[in-house]
Amino acid sequence: MVKFSDRVGITQPPTELQVNSMNAELRNSMWNALVQVLETGDLHWRRVVTHLFIYFFKEPVDNMRSTIRFCRDDLRERFMECEWYDVYNIIEELLPNIEEITSYNIMKEEFEILLNYVLKRELSGYRIIKGKLVPITDEREIQTIREATSTSSSLGLNGVNQHITNSLRLLGKKPDPDYLNSIKESISAVESICELLTGEKAFGKALKKLSGKLSLHGAIEKGFLSLYGYTSDEDGIRHAILELKDVGFAEAKFMLVTCSAFVNFVIDKARQAKMF
């Protein structure tokens, strides 16, 4: 809800996405989300801090102060003083393990929904997708990637799913994202689904065969060949985009979203053709 002072022009709401930083409002809101879920059980704080001491801080657990209040206060101090990316690192460590830590009193999906609400509200440049914080901010792009990962997993396309998941992980790697290898993983997802559906390892041949099986328009086939900069020959495939000197976030994000969209498109067409 827009504040009164913002509506009448007395104050200005923040407008810039936070990608390489974290202001006090975002940090405090992330902490409040953690408090909101952990305050539902008396032992949650102790279990969470014990887990973090063992697997994240990697410090002797007998350094912990044992009472629940001290556990919460000590974690709060670390949370408020650590680097911005370590806030996200802590969240990424807790999220996939939250159900076991809290004896299934807190469900991972509900925790993720709450965290994404906070990230969106406080203009974070990150969202959680499949348990990983990634610098993708457009909701349609997020949905495209989620659809590609969930559908490929449900259909048993494990290679496709793994490549997209790896691309997400590398794009969101903190504090130094690996854009080049994120792009490679995105491209590999496209290669993987084409190979799985045609048996052809060379992308040009696989796409041509796939076009025949799925009745793809010639312009679509040509467009994807041009988009990814493939040249197919007996020796394999060259990825022209990977030869660029300055590959950054924009290129990596574009390839992840585009390759996810391609996977979704091919799966839909393959379903229509009764290939699944």
C-alpha positions in Angstrom: 0.0 0.0 0.0 1.4 3.4 -1.0 2.0 5.7 2.0 0.1 9.0 2.4 3.4 11.0 2.2 4.4 9.3 -1.0 1.0 9.9 -2.6 1.1 13.6 -2.0 4.7 13.9 -3.0 6.2 14.8 0.4 8.4 11.7 0.3 9.7 9.5 -2.4 9.4 5.7 -2.3 12.5 3.7 -3.3 12.5 2.8 -7.0 15.8 1.0 -7.7 16.1 -2.8 -7.5 18.7 -4.0 -5.0 21.0 -6.5 -6.8 24.4 -5.9 -5.3 23.4 -4.4 -2.0 20.7 -4.7 0.7 19.2 -1.7 2.5 18.1 -1.8 6.1 14.4 -2.2 5.2 15.1 -5.3 3.1 17.4 -6.8 5.7 15.0 -6.1 8.5 12.1 -7.6 6.5 14.0 -10.8 5.8 14.7 -11.1 9.5 11.1 -10.5 10.3 10.0 -13.2 7.9 12.4 -15.6 9.7 10.9 -14.6 13.1 7.4 -15.0 11.7 7.9 -18.6 10.9 10.3 -19.6 13.7 8.3 -18.1 16.6 5.6 -20.8 16.0 7.6 -23.3 18.0 9.7 -23.0 21.1 12.5 -25.3 19.9 12.8 -23.9 16.4 15.4 -21.3 17.2 17.7 -23.8 18.9 17.4 -26.3 16.0 18.0 -23.6 13.4 21.1 -22.2 15.1 22.4 -25.7 15.6 21.9 -26.5 11.9 23.7 -23.3 10.9 26.6 -23.9 13.3 27.1 -27.3 11.8 26.5 -26.7 8.1 26.9 -23.0 7.5 29.1 -21.3 10.1 31.0 -24.5 10.7 31.8 -23.6 14.2 31.9 -25.8 17.3 28.3 -26.3 18.5 29.4 -26.0 22.1 30.1 -22.4 21.4 26.4 -21.9 21.1 24.5 -20.3 24.0 21.9 -22.9 24.7 18.8 -21.0 25.7 16.2 -20.3 23.0 16.4 -16.5 23.7 20.2 -16.4 23.4 20.0 -18.5 20.2 17.7 -16.0 18.6 19.6 -13.0 19.8 23.0 -14.4 18.6 21.6 -15.3 15.2 20.0 -11.8 14.9 23.3 -10.2 15.6 25.0 -12.2 12.9 22.1 -11.6 10.5 22.3 -7.9 10.9 26.0 -7.5 10.7 27.0 -9.9 7.9 27.5 -9.0 4.2 24.4 -8.6 2.2 25.0 -11.8 0.2 25.4 -13.8 3.4 21.9 -12.9 4.4 20.8 -14.7 1.2 23.3 -17.5 1.8 21.7 -18.1 5.2 18.2 -18.2 3.7 19.4 -20.6 1.0 20.8 -22.9 3.7 17.6 -22.9 5.7 15.0 -23.0 3.0 15.5 -26.6 1.7 16.0 -27.9 5.3 13.3 -26.0 7.1 10.9 -28.9 7.2 13.3 -31.3 8.8 14.7 -28.6 11.2 11.2 -27.8 12.5 9.9 -31.3 12.4 7.6 -30.4 9.5 5.8 -27.6 11.5 7.0 -25.2 8.8 6.5 -26.2 5.1 9.1 -25.2 2.6 6.5 -24.0 0.1 4.9 -21.6 2.6 8.3 -20.3 3.7 9.3 -19.6 0.1 6.0 -17.8 -0.6 6.5 -15.5 2.4 10.2 -14.8 1.4 9.2 -14.0 -2.2 6.5 -11.6 -0.9 9.1 -9.8 1.1 11.7 -9.7 -1.7 9.1 -8.3 -4.1 7.8 -5.7 -1.6 11.2 -4.4 -0.6 12.4 -4.2 -4.3 15.0 -6.9 -4.0 16.5 -7.8 -7.4 16.2 -11.5 -6.4 13.4 -14.1 -6.2 13.5 -17.7 -5.0 13.0 -20.3 -7.6 13.4 -24.0 -6.7 15.0 -23.0 -3.4 17.6 -20.7 -5.0 17.8 -17.0 -5.0 18.3 -15.7 -8.5 18.5 -12.2 -10.0 15.3 -12.4 -12.0 12.7 -9.8 -11.4 10.0 -10.1 -14.0 7.1 -12.3 -12.9 6.5 -13.7 -16.4 10.2 -14.7 -16.6 10.0 -16.4 -13.3 6.9 -18.3 -14.3 8.6 -19.4 -17.6 11.6 -20.9 -15.7 9.4 -22.5 -13.0 7.3 -24.1 -15.7 10.3 -25.5 -17.5 11.8 -27.0 -14.3 8.6 -28.4 -12.9 7.4 -29.9 -16.3 10.7 -31.4 -17.2 10.9 -33.0 -13.8 7.4 -34.4 -13.9 8.1 -35.9 -17.4 11.3 -37.5 -16.3 13.5 -35.2 -18.4 16.2 -35.2 -15.8 18.9 -33.9 -18.0 16.9 -30.9 -19.1 15.8 -30.2 -15.5 19.4 -30.4 -14.2 20.7 -28.0 -16.8 18.1 -25.4 -16.1 18.6 -25.8 -12.3 22.4 -25.5 -12.8 21.9 -22.4 -14.9 19.8 -20.8 -12.1 22.4 -21.7 -9.5 25.2 -20.2 -11.4 23.3 -17.1 -12.3 22.5 -16.6 -8.6 25.9 -17.5 -7.3 26.9 -15.0 -4.6 28.9 -12.9 -4.4 30.3 -13.7 -7.9 27.8 -15.0 -10.5 29.2 -17.3 -13.2 27.4 -15.9 -16.2 29.4 -17.8 -18.8 28.7 -21.2 -17.4 25.1 -20.2 -16.7 24.7 -19.6 -20.4 26.3 -23.0 -21.2 23.9 -24.8 -18.9 20.9 -23.0 -20.5 22.1 -24.0 -24.0 22.6 -27.5 -22.8 19.0 -27.7 -21.7 17.9 -27.0 -25.3 20.4 -29.5 -26.7 19.2 -32.1 -24.2 15.5 -31.9 -25.0 16.2 -32.0 -28.7 18.5 -35.0 -28.4 16.0 -36.8 -26.1 13.2 -36.4 -28.6 15.2 -37.2 -31.7 18.3 -39.2 -30.8 20.5 -36.8 -32.7 23.5 -35.3 -30.8 24.2 -32.5 -33.3 21.8 -29.6 -32.6 21.2 -28.6 -36.2 20.3 -32.1 -37.2 18.2 -32.6 -34.0 16.2 -29.4 -34.6 15.6 -30.3 -38.2 14.3 -33.7 -37.3 12.3 -32.2 -34.4 10.7 -29.7 -36.8 9.5 -32.6 -38.9 8.1 -34.5 -36.0 6.4 -31.5 -34.4 5.4 -29.7 -37.6 7.3 -26.6 -36.6 7.2 -23.6 -38.9 10.4 -23.2 -40.9 10.8 -19.7 -39.5 10.9 -21.0 -36.0 13.6 -23.5 -36.8 15.7 -20.9 -38.6 15.1 -18.4 -35.8 16.4 -20.7 -33.1 19.4 -21.6 -35.1 20.2 -18.0 -35.6 19.4 -17.0 -32.1 21.9 -19.4 -30.5 24.5 -18.8 -33.2 24.9 -22.5 -34.0 26.8 -23.8 -37.0 26.4 -27.5 -37.4 29.1 -29.7 -39.0 30.7 -33.1 -38.5 32.8 -31.8 -35.6 29.8 -30.6 -33.6 28.5 -27.2 -32.6 29.9 -23.8 -32.0 28.1 -21.4 -29.6 28.8 -17.9 -31.0 27.4 -16.2 -27.9 30.0 -17.8 -25.7 32.8 -16.2 -27.7 31.7 -12.7 -26.7 34.2 -10.9 -24.6 31.8 -9.2 -22.2 29.2 -11.8 -21.2 27.2 -10.4 -18.2 23.9 -10.6 -16.4 21.8 -9.4 -19.3 23.1 -12.1 -21.6 22.9 -14.9 -19.0 19.4 -13.9 -17.9 18.2 -13.6 -21.6 19.5 -17.1 -22.4 18.0 -18.7 -19.3 14.6 -17.3 -19.9 14.7 -17.9 -23.7 16.0 -21.5 -23.3 13.3 -22.2 -20.7 10.7 -20.8 -23.0 12.0 -23.1 -25.8 11.8 -26.1 -23.5 8.2 -25.2 -22.6 7.3 -24.8 -26.3 8.8 -28.1 -27.4 7.2 -30.0 -24.5 3.8 -28.5 -25.4 4.2 -29.4 -29.1 5.5 -32.9 -28.2 2.4 -33.5 -26.0 0.2 -32.5 -28.9 2.1 -35.0 -31.1 1.6 -37.7 -28.4 5.3 -38.1 -27.9 4.8 -38.1 -24.1 
